Amino acid sequence: MTLRKPTLARISGVGVAVPPKLLTNQDLEKMVETSDDWIVERTGIKQRHLVEHGVTTSDLAAEAALDVLKKTGVSPEDVELIIVATITPDMHLPATACLVQHKIGATRAWGFDLSIACSGFLYALQTGAQFVGNGVHKNVLVIGMEVMSSIIDYTDRATCIIFGDGGGACLLQPSPSEQEGCFGDFLFEVDGSGGDSLCVPAGGSKMPTSQETLDKRLHFVKQDGRAVFKYAVRKMPELCVNLLERNNLTGSDIDLFIPHQANLRIITASAERLGLPMEKVLVNINEYGNTTAGTLPLALDSALKRNLLKKGDLILFATMGAGLSAGAALARWGF
Ligand SMILES: CC(C)(COP(=O)(O)OP(=O)(O)OC[C@H]1O[C@@H](n2cnc3c(N)ncnc32)[C@H](O)[C@@H]1OP(=O)(O)O)[C@@H](O)C(=O)NCCC(=O)NCCS
């Protein structure tokens, strides 16, 4: 007797939520000692979107969820699981997934948050795919969403030029066949020895919020940019190459490379190592900056809007970020 029938899982739709307000490099020139030229040359970023005061991660996550449900014609009551990848939850508790469940009226769904910064969405995507793949669920929402402006110090030029708000949602469903979309192999890795190089020092159990932590601005993101950069340019291509090799693939088999949007130099270095021309690389960091767990669903949305994806295409996703953490994953596009 078989209790559950394993099946293929695929991405059936993509929704997004991006706040309309812009923070341009020219705006930042007035806030900290920096320049448009420096930011564009060192990061590739031209602007980021920021929420108006009071707009929360669950507000944006619910908007992105309703967007993908509308596009796919699935009703909120049919959603069974909601996974929200975020490091900027509305509150420490409850989980943002619970707030999203209530806001969209997904009355029969359970859910949880997944917190591993920039790698969050790719890890959540694979986690969600397991629940479809093992035959337990047919409609899983995986959301990557951030209000990074809530944890960024706009007096710190090392971080405030990089991050933005926004993200998106994917609906995962069973797939009739590999050519109609499926998840492939993945390779994930974390290295906690580099944890201090990108962190929010205060507000957790290590250093609960106090007047002193507030005065020292320790509730904001602190980053050793060079250390993170070095890890990223080494690790992201390494995982991609290892993943391709163990699947007997090369860069030329990839139709679209969708990397985490942290820094244009990290993206181009990875593409070069994979032997991929930039036409096969999704870049939208100039428009959104680094939205942490939000970058990959936003990148998928850009790929669809630019008609860069067609049924059967092989996608290579790559990520890296705080943890330190990194990952590479293969997927076949289904629509
Ligand atoms: C942050 C980052 C853009 C800085 O670029 P960089 O080329 O490494 O720059 P450095 O930190 O070496 O600094 C070079 C100089 O620029 C200065 N600088 C730093 N930020 C600046 C800014 N916003 N504007 C102008 N100058 C700046 C530094 O003070 C330094 O000056 P110095 O040489 O006089 O000391 C880069 O390190 C980076 O992108 N790192 C990875 C960050 C990341 O991806 N984080 C998210 C992970 S998911």
The ligand as an SDF file (V2000), in Angstrom:
LIG
                    3D

 48 50  0  0  0  0  0  0  0  0999 V2000
   30.3620   47.1640    0.1590 C   0  0  0  0  0  0  0  0  0  0  0  0
   31.1880   47.1890   -1.1100 C   0  0  0  0  0  0  0  0  0  0  0  0
   30.3650   47.7550   -2.2530 C   0  0  0  0  0  0  0  0  0  0  0  0
   32.3780   48.1020   -0.8880 C   0  0  0  0  0  0  0  0  0  0  0  0
   33.1630   48.1070   -2.0640 O   0  0  0  0  0  0  0  0  0  0  0  0
   34.7230   47.8780   -1.9700 P   0  0  0  0  0  0  0  0  0  0  0  0
   35.2490   48.0400   -3.3180 O   0  0  0  0  0  0  0  0  0  0  0  0
   34.9370   46.5660   -1.2770 O   0  0  0  0  0  0  0  0  0  0  0  0
   35.1380   49.0620   -1.0940 O   0  0  0  0  0  0  0  0  0  0  0  0
   35.9890   49.0240    0.2410 P   0  0  0  0  0  0  0  0  0  0  0  0
   35.1330   48.6200    1.3880 O   0  0  0  0  0  0  0  0  0  0  0  0
   37.2450   48.2640   -0.0260 O   0  0  0  0  0  0  0  0  0  0  0  0
   36.3120   50.5440    0.3580 O   0  0  0  0  0  0  0  0  0  0  0  0
   37.0790   51.2400   -0.6150 C   0  0  0  0  0  0  0  0  0  0  0  0
   37.0660   52.7000   -0.2550 C   0  0  0  0  0  0  0  0  0  0  0  0
   35.7750   53.2360   -0.5540 O   0  0  0  0  0  0  0  0  0  0  0  0
   35.2520   53.8660    0.5990 C   0  0  0  0  0  0  0  0  0  0  0  0
   33.7940   53.6980    0.6240 N   0  0  0  0  0  0  0  0  0  0  0  0
   33.0720   52.7400    1.2360 C   0  0  0  0  0  0  0  0  0  0  0  0
   31.7600   52.9210    1.0000 N   0  0  0  0  0  0  0  0  0  0  0  0
   31.6770   54.0290    0.2210 C   0  0  0  0  0  0  0  0  0  0  0  0
   30.5900   54.7160   -0.3480 C   0  0  0  0  0  0  0  0  0  0  0  0
   29.3170   54.3330   -0.1750 N   0  0  0  0  0  0  0  0  0  0  0  0
   30.8520   55.7950   -1.0980 N   0  0  0  0  0  0  0  0  0  0  0  0
   32.1100   56.2160   -1.3070 C   0  0  0  0  0  0  0  0  0  0  0  0
   33.1870   55.5890   -0.7860 N   0  0  0  0  0  0  0  0  0  0  0  0
   32.9710   54.5220   -0.0290 C   0  0  0  0  0  0  0  0  0  0  0  0
   35.9170   53.1750    1.7640 C   0  0  0  0  0  0  0  0  0  0  0  0
   35.9080   53.9860    2.9210 O   0  0  0  0  0  0  0  0  0  0  0  0
   37.2840   52.9460    1.2230 C   0  0  0  0  0  0  0  0  0  0  0  0
   38.0410   54.1180    1.3480 O   0  0  0  0  0  0  0  0  0  0  0  0
   39.5760   54.0360    1.7850 P   0  0  0  0  0  0  0  0  0  0  0  0
   40.2400   53.2470    0.6960 O   0  0  0  0  0  0  0  0  0  0  0  0
   39.9510   55.4600    1.8470 O   0  0  0  0  0  0  0  0  0  0  0  0
   39.5740   53.3380    3.1050 O   0  0  0  0  0  0  0  0  0  0  0  0
   31.7190   45.8050   -1.4860 C   0  0  0  0  0  0  0  0  0  0  0  0
   32.6800   45.3920   -0.5500 O   0  0  0  0  0  0  0  0  0  0  0  0
   30.6400   44.7790   -1.5390 C   0  0  0  0  0  0  0  0  0  0  0  0
   29.7600   44.8580   -2.3660 O   0  0  0  0  0  0  0  0  0  0  0  0
   30.7290   43.7470   -0.6740 N   0  0  0  0  0  0  0  0  0  0  0  0
   29.7670   42.7090   -0.6410 C   0  0  0  0  0  0  0  0  0  0  0  0
   28.5860   43.2420    0.0660 C   0  0  0  0  0  0  0  0  0  0  0  0
   27.3810   42.3890   -0.1590 C   0  0  0  0  0  0  0  0  0  0  0  0
   27.2080   41.8400   -1.2090 O   0  0  0  0  0  0  0  0  0  0  0  0
   26.5360   42.3350    0.8500 N   0  0  0  0  0  0  0  0  0  0  0  0
   25.3230   41.6500    0.8050 C   0  0  0  0  0  0  0  0  0  0  0  0
   25.5590   40.2030    0.8920 C   0  0  0  0  0  0  0  0  0  0  0  0
   24.1490   39.3610    0.4120 S   0  0  0  0  0  0  0  0  0  0  0  0
  1  2  1  0
  2  3  1  0
  2  4  1  0
  2 36  1  0
  4  5  1  0
  5  6  1  0
  6  7  2  0
  6  8  1  0
  6  9  1  0
  9 10  1  0
 10 11  2  0
 10 12  1  0
 10 13  1  0
 13 14  1  0
 14 15  1  0
 15 16  1  0
 15 30  1  0
 16 17  1  0
 17 18  1  0
 17 28  1  0
 18 19  1  0
 18 27  1  0
 19 20  2  0
 20 21  1  0
 21 22  1  0
 21 27  2  0
 22 23  1  0
 22 24  2  0
 24 25  1  0
 25 26  2  0
 26 27  1  0
 28 29  1  0
 28 30  1  0
 30 31  1  0
 31 32  1  0
 32 33  2  0
 32 34  1  0
 32 35  1  0
 36 37  1  0
 36 38  1  0
 38 39  2  0
 38 40  1  0
 40 41  1  0
 41 42  1  0
 42 43  1  0
 43 44  2  0
 43 45  1  0
 45 46  1  0
 46 47  1  0
 47 48  1  0
M  END
$$$$
